[in-house]
């Protein structure tokens, strides 16, 4: 599985990274581990999955985490989280 994390501000891509997970873990575990790795690499607190994020991710394998998803202030518009390849 490959997951792409991107930070956007004012319609500009500020940072991006790709996380690969070829373990035998479940899809859900791979998703959560990738989000942890992305947040660690970008030095962010972990976002909270709201119902809208869950629905969007289930439908499109992609979601955007905005200020409402973070406890601390963020200096960007959103963190985009997107599955680009499944096992």
Secondary structure as GFF3:
##gff-version 3
##sequence-region A 1 87
A	DSSP	beta_strand	2	9	.	.	.	ID=ss1
A	DSSP	beta_strand	12	20	.	.	.	ID=ss2
A	DSSP	alpha_helix	27	42	.	.	.	ID=ss3
A	DSSP	alpha_helix	51	60	.	.	.	ID=ss4
A	DSSP	beta_strand	62	65	.	.	.	ID=ss5
A	DSSP	three_ten_helix	67	69	.	.	.	ID=ss6
A	DSSP	beta_strand	78	85	.	.	.	ID=ss7
###
